[in-house]
Amino acid sequence: MRDDHARHAIRGRQVVAGAAHTGRVHWRRVLAAAVIVFGVSAAAETASDALVADSAAALAVPVGVLAFSVDLFGEVFFAGLLERMVGQARYGAPEQGVLRVLRTLPYRRLILADVLVTGLVTVGTLALIVPGLVLFALLCLAAPIVNIEGLSALRAMRRSVQLVRHRFWLTFILVAVPFSIADWVVTAVQDAVHGEPLVIDIGARLVVMIVVAVATGLVQVELAYRLVEADAANQRP
């Protein structure tokens, strides 16, 4: 097994180059989708922060829940959208419009996978940061795999662990570490623009969220494809 994985080695720079290529080929559609998805999320988070600051407790809680729900939906939808685009770029499938993607995404499985992964990673992070990052690295490919292999949420999580464990450090460096840094950057920007005019607040959050989501999402999905392909090659005699 070790020889098989060595024979089908995956280089970090190859993954990043593949993700960058996909971003260049589909940048208009990726950017348009990101503005729509994360624009709503940025506005919801800004409204939630403003209500909390104004001590409007009765509204802050439901708006906060709404912001979380919108953010969760955005991440799931965007991961599915990127997966479809990576598949098109790699295999030459006919392009699908955003509306078709919206109609065909397996929302129930994607959202369940995202909720389960988020819950486990959160518990691990509450224990210590390192266990949270380790769990995230092992489970981070679950959502793309739901689409790529048509699996249920739980089976996609098991499949993610199976694929990542043989190339853990590659996944940790390419996905878990950048996500951790990106989360810190987003939080820092949100704190910096808090209290600024609404347009500046939402605009700054939106720009940072789009840059982070596009960069990390493309790498995540590209890595998922390469690990699936390498595993299939390893199964052949």
Secondary structure by P-SEA (a helix, b strand, c coil): caaaaaaacccaaaaaaaaaaaaaacaaaaaaaaaaaaaaaaaaaaaaaaaaaaccccaaaaaaaaaaaaaaaaaaaaaaaaaaaaaaaacccccccaaaaaaccaaaaaaaaaaaaaaaaaaaaaacaaaaaaaaaaccaaaaaaaaccccaaaaaaaaaaaaccaaaaaaaacaaaaaaaaaaaaaaaaaaccccaaaaaaaaaaaaaaaaaaaaaaaaaaaaaaaaaaaaaacc
